[in-house]
Amino acid sequence: MALTDSKIRAAKPFAKSYKLTDSQGLYLTVSTSGSKLWYFRYFFGGKESRLAFGPYPQIMLAEAREKRDAARKLLASRVNPSQLRKSETVDASRTFQFIATAWHTSCLKLWSENHADKILTCLKRYVFPDIGAMDIAKIETRHLAQLVKAIDDKGVHDVAGRVRQHLTKIMRHAVQQGIIKYNPAYDLDGVVTPVVTQHHPALPLKRLPELLEKMDGYKGRELTRLALELNLHVFLRSSELRLARWDEFNLKAHIWTVPAKREAVKGVRFSERGAKMKDEHLVPLSAQAVELLKRIKAITGESVFVFPGAHSLEKPMSENTINKALRVIGYDTKAEVCGHGFRTMACSALNESGLWSKDAIERQMSHKERNGVRAAYVHKAEHLEARIEMMQWWSDYLDVSREGYVAPYIYARQHKAA
């Protein structure tokens, strides 16, 4: 039976590659990786040959049949279709993959090594197998739309969005180099499913006493319990906390300096991450946080890492440790609270207290400054005196919350009175 588009779309990869036959020599191969390639099988001069027509869905069924019919006309005229292919051979320097690689190389000075690797891996996995061999001048918007939509249909909407961005920049590079005259990636609006922002779940502050009680009752590894508690006091991002090194701390001065970048650890993904905003971030340490760190140092002081993994002092703890501990004590980390949600809880309490300016709170939260001009002048020690007082207030508020819920603005009044 002849193929249909729906049958082709439904074809899934198996342990071995296989063929889907259409008619009159045309067939589609489905590889173990899921890529689909068109071929035309024919005989010329008593010998069997085949001609590759390109990947699906860049070459749709109707277009593949047109190519097959054109090849059959050549055969009827006693012309080998491979001669047609030879005349269509693409200059290697004009293929999409060649131009994309040149663009990637031109940007290496602007990117970190890790970022550059991620982009190249993305192109190799999602783009080059489909359009890498095509003459870039013959790539149309429909080819790019089919490529991006195929990725989006797999449910990886964020990857589809990034691929679209890469395609736009690569094609812009080709325009600037005079290789093509128009960027076909400009008209891809509506192809990618809009990504709905997923906010990290956080408990309402009235449930803070319950959280503290459950954390105290955690029966697992003591270091994990201490990490959970310290995370609540300092409310840093996951990688900023779990990748911490002891040399970042000055416990006498009550300051933790999170560097812009850390030394990478072989075999540990993203281990080079420091402060997310790519700038050194100061974290004033409350008396309670310093006491927790002293207890932690008694356990892990022989390691470079504040929180080494369960199986090696040479590697940091897993990125799933904090959330796993929260699940162990009874929380749904997708709906109730996750480690990142501690930031939301602290930010809510600090804002509700009314004791500090929004600028001071935002600086301690290490949020990105949206005003580009102002961002250039933001100093790591900005509002530091206020932030020192703020962090001690938050730790004191946590201590008070062990006895029961107190609204932040009420505790703030008591704090002022004291």
C-alpha distance (Angstrom), angle and dihedral (degrees) to the residues before:
residue distance angle dihedral
M1 . . .
A2 3.78 . .
L3 3.79 117.4 .
T4 3.81 125.2 -104.9
D5 3.81 128.9 -158.1
S6 3.80 91.2 -115.0
K7 3.82 91.3 53.4
I8 3.80 90.7 49.9
R9 3.81 93.0 48.6
A10 3.80 90.5 49.6
A11 3.82 93.9 51.8
K12 3.82 109.7 114.4
P13 3.81 128.3 -161.7
F14 3.80 118.8 -103.7
A15 3.80 134.9 -169.2
K16 3.81 88.4 -83.8
S17 3.79 129.8 36.1
Y18 3.81 116.0 -108.1
K19 3.82 142.7 -175.9
L20 3.79 132.7 -109.9
T21 3.81 107.6 -159.0
D22 3.80 121.4 -147.2
S23 3.82 114.4 174.7
Q24 3.80 142.2 -71.1
G25 3.80 93.8 24.9
L26 3.79 98.6 -46.1
Y27 3.80 117.8 127.3
L28 3.80 141.3 156.3
T29 3.82 125.1 -133.8
V30 3.80 119.4 -148.3
S31 3.81 111.0 -156.5
T32 3.80 127.0 -151.4
S33 3.82 88.5 -103.4
G34 3.81 91.5 55.6
S35 3.82 98.0 -107.9
K36 3.81 114.7 139.6
L37 3.81 123.2 -148.9
W38 3.80 131.0 -174.3
Y39 3.82 122.2 -132.0
F40 3.79 134.8 177.9
R41 3.82 116.3 -149.5
Y42 3.82 116.7 -155.2
F43 3.80 144.3 152.3
F44 3.81 124.1 -123.1
G45 3.78 126.2 172.1
G46 3.78 90.0 -3.1
K47 3.82 92.6 -58.6
E48 3.79 128.0 110.3
S49 3.81 116.0 -123.9
R50 3.76 137.9 164.5
L51 3.77 135.3 -147.8
A52 3.84 124.7 -149.9
F53 3.81 115.1 -135.2
G54 3.81 99.2 -175.9
P55 3.81 139.1 -102.2
Y56 3.78 129.8 -39.8
P57 3.07 128.7 -97.8
Q58 3.83 90.8 25.5
I59 3.81 85.0 58.7
M60 3.79 106.5 40.6
L61 3.81 124.0 -155.9
A62 3.79 95.1 -97.9
E63 3.82 92.3 50.4
A64 3.82 91.6 47.4
R65 3.81 89.6 53.3
E66 3.82 90.1 50.2
K67 3.80 89.5 53.5
R68 3.82 90.4 47.6
D69 3.81 91.6 50.4
A70 3.81 91.0 49.2
A71 3.80 89.9 51.3
R72 3.82 91.3 48.7
K73 3.82 90.1 53.1
L74 3.79 89.2 54.4
L75 3.81 89.8 50.3
A76 3.80 89.9 50.6
S77 3.80 87.0 54.6
R78 3.82 89.4 49.4
V79 3.82 92.3 -110.6
N80 3.80 119.8 136.3
P81 3.84 108.0 -121.9
S82 3.80 89.4 -142.5
Q83 3.84 85.9 72.5
L84 3.79 87.4 62.4
R85 3.79 89.6 51.6
K86 3.79 92.3 50.4
S87 3.78 90.1 55.1
E88 3.80 89.0 51.1
T89 3.82 95.8 49.6
V90 3.80 109.4 136.3
D91 3.78 120.3 -125.6
A92 3.82 102.4 -114.1
S93 3.81 90.9 -132.9
R94 3.81 90.0 59.7
T95 3.80 98.4 50.9
F96 3.77 118.7 113.5
Q97 3.81 91.0 -118.9
F98 3.81 92.6 54.3
I99 3.82 93.0 48.9
A100 3.81 92.5 43.3
T101 3.81 90.8 51.3
A102 3.81 90.3 49.5
W103 3.81 90.0 51.3
H104 3.81 90.6 48.7
T105 3.82 91.2 50.9
S106 3.82 91.4 49.3
C107 3.81 90.3 56.3
L108 3.82 99.0 48.4
K109 3.80 92.4 99.2
L110 3.79 90.0 57.3
W111 3.82 97.6 48.7
S112 3.76 137.2 62.9
E113 3.80 115.4 -113.5
N114 3.80 90.9 -109.8
H115 3.81 93.2 51.1
A116 3.81 92.1 47.8
D117 3.81 90.8 50.8
K118 3.81 91.9 50.5
I119 3.82 92.5 52.3
L120 3.81 93.9 48.1
T121 3.81 91.3 46.9
C122 3.80 90.0 50.9
L123 3.82 91.8 51.4
K124 3.79 92.7 46.9
R125 3.79 92.5 49.5
Y126 3.79 103.4 39.6
V127 3.82 109.0 18.8
F128 3.80 116.1 26.7
P129 3.83 96.1 57.0
D130 3.81 89.8 59.9
I131 3.81 108.0 33.4
G132 3.80 105.0 4.6
A133 3.81 94.2 103.7
M134 3.81 95.5 44.4
D135 3.80 123.1 107.0
I136 3.81 101.0 -104.4
A137 3.79 90.8 -138.2
K138 3.81 90.2 60.6
I139 3.80 95.2 51.0
E140 3.79 110.0 109.1
T141 3.78 132.6 -167.7
R142 3.82 89.9 -101.1
H143 3.82 90.9 59.3
L144 3.81 91.6 52.5
A145 3.81 92.5 42.9
Q146 3.82 91.3 53.1
L147 3.79 90.9 48.2
V148 3.82 95.1 49.5
K149 3.80 93.3 42.2
A150 3.81 91.5 52.1
I151 3.81 88.9 55.9
D152 3.80 92.4 44.4
D153 3.82 91.5 49.9
K154 3.82 88.4 60.4
G155 3.81 87.8 65.4
V156 3.81 96.4 -111.3
H157 3.81 93.7 120.0
D158 3.81 94.3 162.0
V159 3.82 90.8 54.9
A160 3.81 90.8 48.6
G161 3.80 89.0 52.2
R162 3.80 92.6 50.4
V163 3.81 92.0 46.7
R164 3.79 89.3 52.9
Q165 3.82 89.9 52.3
H166 3.80 91.7 49.4
L167 3.81 91.9 48.8
T168 3.80 91.3 51.0
K169 3.80 92.2 51.8
I170 3.80 94.4 44.6
M171 3.80 92.3 50.3
R172 3.82 90.5 45.8
H173 3.82 87.7 54.0
A174 3.82 89.4 51.6
V175 3.83 90.5 51.3
Q176 3.81 91.3 49.3
Q177 3.81 90.3 50.1
G178 3.82 91.0 52.4
I179 3.82 92.9 -116.3
I180 3.82 94.4 119.4
K181 3.80 131.5 14.9
Y182 3.80 101.5 -143.8
N183 3.80 134.0 36.1
P184 3.84 106.5 -124.9
A185 3.82 91.2 -168.9
Y186 3.82 92.1 70.1
D187 3.82 92.6 81.3
L188 3.81 100.2 57.2
D189 3.81 97.1 106.6
G190 3.79 112.0 137.6
V191 3.82 95.7 20.3
V192 3.81 95.6 100.0
T193 3.80 120.1 61.6
P194 3.84 108.1 -115.3
V195 3.80 109.6 -106.3
V196 3.79 112.7 -126.4
T197 3.80 109.2 -139.9
Q198 3.78 110.2 -113.2
H199 3.79 111.4 -148.7
H200 3.78 118.3 -150.0
P201 3.80 110.1 -106.1
A202 3.80 116.8 -112.0
L203 3.78 132.6 -179.4
P204 3.81 119.5 -115.2
L205 3.80 108.7 -106.2
K206 3.80 92.2 -112.8
R207 3.84 86.4 70.0
L208 3.81 92.4 54.4
P209 3.87 94.0 99.1
E210 3.81 89.0 54.0
L211 3.82 91.7 50.2
L212 3.80 92.6 49.7
E213 3.80 91.7 49.6
K214 3.81 92.3 50.1
M215 3.81 91.6 47.4
D216 3.81 90.5 52.4
G217 3.81 88.6 52.2
Y218 3.82 95.0 52.0
K219 3.82 107.0 132.0
G220 3.80 99.3 -167.0
R221 3.79 131.7 89.5
E222 3.83 110.8 -23.9
L223 3.81 92.1 -136.2
T224 3.81 90.0 56.1
R225 3.81 91.1 51.9
L226 3.81 90.6 50.1
A227 3.83 90.8 47.9
L228 3.79 89.3 52.0
E229 3.81 91.6 50.6
L230 3.81 95.1 44.2
N231 3.79 89.9 48.9
L232 3.80 89.6 57.0
H233 3.82 91.0 51.8
V234 3.82 97.6 46.8
F235 3.85 98.7 28.1
L236 3.80 95.9 -153.6
R237 3.78 127.6 159.3
S238 3.82 116.5 -87.5
S239 3.82 97.9 -104.5
E240 3.82 92.4 42.9
L241 3.81 89.1 57.5
R242 3.80 105.3 36.6
L243 3.82 95.5 44.0
A244 3.84 93.4 50.1
R245 3.82 118.1 135.0
W246 3.80 123.9 -151.9
D247 3.81 92.4 -121.7
E248 3.82 89.3 67.6
F249 3.82 91.5 68.9
N250 3.78 133.0 85.1
L251 3.78 101.1 -176.2
K252 3.82 92.6 178.1
A253 3.80 91.0 56.8
H254 3.83 91.3 38.4
I255 3.82 91.8 -126.9
W256 3.79 132.7 130.7
T257 3.80 114.2 -165.0
V258 3.79 110.5 -157.7
P259 3.83 104.8 -159.7
A260 3.78 124.2 -134.7
K261 3.80 88.7 -118.6
R262 3.79 135.0 9.8
E263 3.79 131.7 -149.3
A264 3.79 109.5 -87.8
V265 3.79 119.0 -115.0
K266 3.79 115.3 -142.3
G267 3.77 111.9 -112.9
V268 3.82 94.6 12.8
R269 3.78 113.7 109.0
F270 3.83 115.6 -129.4
S271 3.82 91.0 -2.1
E272 3.81 90.1 143.2
R273 3.79 91.7 67.5
G274 3.77 118.4 119.6
A275 3.80 127.6 161.4
K276 3.79 108.6 -5.5
M277 3.81 94.8 -130.0
K278 3.84 88.9 59.9
D279 3.79 90.7 -118.3
E280 3.81 130.3 101.0
H281 3.81 109.7 -89.6
L282 3.81 125.2 -155.7
V283 3.79 118.6 -146.2
P284 3.83 114.5 -168.0
L285 3.80 108.4 -144.4
S286 3.78 120.7 -137.9
A287 3.79 120.5 -140.2
Q288 3.81 88.0 -102.9
A289 3.82 92.3 51.7
V290 3.82 91.4 49.6
E291 3.81 90.3 50.9
L292 3.81 90.2 51.0
L293 3.81 90.6 49.8
K294 3.81 91.5 51.5
R295 3.80 89.2 53.5
I296 3.80 90.0 47.8
K297 3.81 92.0 48.8
A298 3.80 90.2 55.4
I299 3.82 86.1 60.9
T300 3.82 103.2 36.8
G301 3.81 104.8 20.0
E302 3.81 91.3 117.8
S303 3.80 91.1 61.1
V304 3.78 128.8 77.0
F305 3.79 86.2 -132.9
V306 3.78 125.4 73.9
F307 3.79 88.3 -147.2
P308 3.83 109.6 29.1
G309 3.78 119.6 -177.4
A310 3.78 123.3 -91.4
H311 3.81 92.5 -106.5
S312 3.80 104.8 36.4
L313 3.81 138.3 30.1
E314 3.81 87.8 -152.8
K315 3.80 95.5 67.0
P316 3.82 132.9 52.6
M317 3.77 124.2 -112.7
S318 3.79 119.1 -83.5
E319 3.78 120.5 -82.9
N320 3.82 88.0 -123.2
T321 3.81 96.7 55.1
I322 3.82 99.4 94.7
N323 3.79 95.6 45.4
K324 3.79 92.1 43.6
A325 3.82 89.3 54.4
L326 3.81 89.7 50.8
R327 3.80 89.7 52.4
V328 3.81 90.4 49.2
I329 3.81 91.0 56.4
G330 3.78 90.5 50.3
Y331 3.79 110.7 -89.1
D332 3.79 130.4 130.0
T333 3.81 101.7 -131.8
K334 3.80 92.0 -160.8
A335 3.79 96.7 51.6
E336 3.83 111.0 17.0
V337 3.80 113.2 29.6
C338 3.80 139.5 -26.6
G339 3.79 131.6 -177.2
H340 3.79 91.8 -92.8
G341 3.81 88.1 52.8
F342 3.83 89.3 70.6
R343 3.81 85.8 73.7
T344 3.80 91.0 57.1
M345 3.81 92.0 48.3
A346 3.81 93.2 49.9
C347 3.80 92.6 44.8
S348 3.83 91.0 50.7
A349 3.80 92.6 50.8
L350 3.81 94.1 46.0
N351 3.79 92.9 49.1
E352 3.80 93.0 44.3
S353 3.81 91.4 51.6
G354 3.80 90.6 65.6
L355 3.81 90.0 -149.7
W356 3.81 98.8 115.1
S357 3.78 138.6 40.8
K358 3.78 119.5 -101.7
D359 3.82 88.1 -118.7
A360 3.81 91.8 58.8
I361 3.81 91.6 47.8
E362 3.81 93.0 46.9
R363 3.80 90.7 49.4
Q364 3.80 90.9 53.2
M365 3.79 91.0 46.3
S366 3.82 86.3 54.0
H367 3.77 92.1 -133.4
K368 3.77 119.0 168.9
E369 3.80 114.9 -94.5
R370 3.81 105.6 -120.9
N371 3.79 94.7 -159.4
G372 3.79 103.0 82.0
V373 3.82 95.5 -158.2
R374 3.78 92.7 47.4
A375 3.80 91.9 45.4
A376 3.80 89.8 62.8
Y377 3.82 89.6 61.6
V378 3.81 99.8 42.1
H379 3.78 107.3 118.7
K380 3.78 123.7 -153.2
A381 3.83 90.8 -124.2
E382 3.82 95.2 49.2
H383 3.84 111.8 138.1
L384 3.80 88.3 -0.4
E385 3.82 96.2 150.3
A386 3.79 90.5 51.5
R387 3.81 90.9 45.6
I388 3.83 92.0 51.9
E389 3.80 89.4 54.3
M390 3.82 90.9 42.8
M391 3.80 95.1 54.1
Q392 3.81 91.9 48.6
W393 3.81 89.9 48.7
W394 3.82 91.1 52.2
S395 3.81 92.5 50.6
D396 3.81 90.5 47.6
Y397 3.80 89.2 49.1
L398 3.82 89.3 53.2
D399 3.82 89.7 52.4
V400 3.80 91.7 50.3
S401 3.81 90.4 47.5
R402 3.80 90.2 62.6
E403 3.80 87.3 74.2
G404 3.80 94.3 48.8
Y405 3.79 142.0 -60.8
V406 3.79 118.9 -50.0
A407 3.81 119.2 177.2
P408 3.83 110.0 -116.1
Y409 3.82 93.3 -124.2
I410 3.83 90.8 53.0
Y411 3.80 92.0 48.5
A412 3.80 88.1 47.0
R413 3.81 90.2 57.9
Q414 3.79 90.3 50.0
H415 3.81 89.0 47.9
K416 3.81 91.3 52.7
A417 3.77 92.1 47.3
A418 3.78 91.0 50.6
